[in-house]
Amino acid sequence: MSLRRSIAVRLTLLFAIVATLVLAALGVAIYVSARHDLVAQDFSELENKVALIRDLAGNGPASARGQRLADALGHHPDIAFHIVDGSGAVLFSTAPALLREHVRSQPIDAAPRRHDWILADGRCMHALHLRQTLADGSELVTLLAIDDDRHADFLQRFRHLLAIAIIGAAAASSLLGGYVVRRTLRPLRTLADEARQVTAGPDEVVDDNALWPSHFIRQRSALALGDRAGCAAGKQCDASRDDDHSETTHGLVSRSAPTLEFTPVKDRRP
């Protein structure tokens, strides 16, 4: 019995471990995919802002470019802007000092190119740094960046949700695996018990009830009770038939046997 339990426990643990690993790998893949999608959305937003900056700077008088850019971009606190014209004058800037210092050592791209920069304080910034040529021939050096911590709260809640889902799914899979293992090993247990009964020595006592499934035992008990009831009914019938036979025989004897009467003989001697 301990060996059978050991096999069932080991198979259940193996099923639980495999299910947990598979679910954990799936959860990691989902988390990485979600994070990658968020980063792609950030860069798409930056690229849209680059097109907006070119339109704002190219339309209208050059003297009011800074004002137009401030009016259009000032309500985006999650995005850091640093826009400089061809002469080096700052038209609009919301970038922190560490980002402006970091960008000085970075090359300027002619077309939007995605960058992931690590600042001196350890922050990760998704950035675009490029040179734009306007319709009037003037140039703009544009820097746009989004802090990677922008989605930190959402990603933390998402990780917690994935962990709960993985633990729940692993527990359910383990319970289901244990049930399947026990159902699968049941015929093997029956065969093992039968083999043990066959190979048992003369001095070994084997319980017959352990060799049969429970429904076989119940059927056998019902048949035994039926046989006992049949035997009891048969004995009563035999007893009644014996009594009838006795009474019949006694009646026949009483009707056929003659009645003998004995008369005492008197002494006639003088």
Disulfide bonds with the S-S distance in Angstrom:
none
